[in-house]
Amino acid sequence: MQIRPERDGDQEAIRFLVAAAFGQEDEARLVDQLRADGDAAISLVAERDGEIVGHVLFSPMGAPFRALGLAPVAVAPDFQKQGIGAALIEQGLNLARNAGWEAVFVLGDPNYYSRFGFSVAAAKGFATPYSGPYFMASELKSGALKPPADVSYAPAFS
Ligand SMILES: CC(C)(COP(=O)(O)OP(=O)(O)OC[C@H]1O[C@@H](n2cnc3c(N)ncnc32)[C@H](O)[C@@H]1OP(=O)(O)O)[C@@H](O)C(=O)NCCC(=O)NCCS
């Protein structure tokens, strides 16, 4: 299995995979819109035997520090629970850190995302329409997350 940046020609396969993983088209459309808006800051695919079986996207957020939103992440149903989602997220976070991004926010299940360093506590004090028990943050640069502040997802999310 190889994790690599999305490249030209991957769009169709990514759309198909994301729709299959979520069982609906909304998240696939979100990926297309984020890309069209120039907001696919980090877009990685997992490829196995020439087939795209996973995808993760990070988009810039409005915030008083350099923040990304992690969403969506998708692994093809037949390939889930084999560590592909984890590999995509970990590589994405490493790329983000190396590119100077200071924090990442995610909306999801704390049981899953806590293993990557995300916590609900770290997101406390950052106001978005998604704030609550599923809204998490992870600091890539020590001291970057200074609440309170408003943070906002890329326009494609609204
Ligand atoms: C969520 C998803 C990306 C995880 O990818 P994956 O490759 O299956 O995950 P990994 O193999 O890295 O990790 C598997 C672990 O995550 C857990 N897990 C997987 N999806 C989970 C979810 N939605 N909520 C909580 N835990 C989840 C599994 O139970 C497993 O736990 P364990 O390691 O304790 O056994 C994948 O299941 C998926 O595409 N789901 C449908 C789309 C979705 O819900 N995306 C996330 C919201 S943006």
The ligand as an ORCA input file, in Angstrom:
! r2SCAN-3c Opt
* xyz 0 1
  C     -13.367      6.179      9.480
  C     -12.485      5.448      8.460
  C     -11.840      6.475      7.542
  C     -11.405      4.706      9.245
  O     -10.525      4.113      8.322
  P      -9.970      2.639      8.584
  O      -8.873      2.411      7.620
  O     -11.112      1.703      8.621
  O      -9.412      2.822     10.073
  P      -8.119      2.176     10.723
  O      -7.928      0.799     10.178
  O      -7.026      3.135     10.676
  O      -8.588      2.094     12.223
  C      -9.519      1.141     12.611
  C      -9.981      1.494     13.993
  O     -10.816      2.622     13.943
  C     -12.087      2.297     14.455
  N     -13.025      3.061     13.661
  C     -13.173      3.032     12.340
  N     -14.150      3.888     11.984
  C     -14.596      4.475     13.108
  C     -15.592      5.438     13.377
  N     -16.334      6.008     12.427
  N     -15.774      5.814     14.658
  C     -15.035      5.260     15.650
  N     -14.089      4.331     15.445
  C     -13.871      3.952     14.173
  C     -12.214      0.837     14.271
  O     -13.146      0.286     15.162
  C     -10.797      0.392     14.608
  O     -10.602      0.446     15.991
  P      -9.449     -0.452     16.707
  O      -8.131     -0.032     16.100
  O      -9.570     -0.069     18.138
  O      -9.814     -1.855     16.356
  C     -13.287      4.408      7.640
  O     -13.869      3.491      8.494
  C     -14.370      5.046      6.758
  O     -14.117      5.406      5.611
  N     -15.611      5.149      7.292
  C     -16.707      5.722      6.527
  C     -16.539      7.199      6.342
  C     -16.372      7.934      7.649
  O     -17.151      7.749      8.585
  N     -15.335      8.830      7.744
  C     -15.015      9.539      8.974
  C     -15.774     10.787      9.148
  S     -15.074     12.138      8.204
*
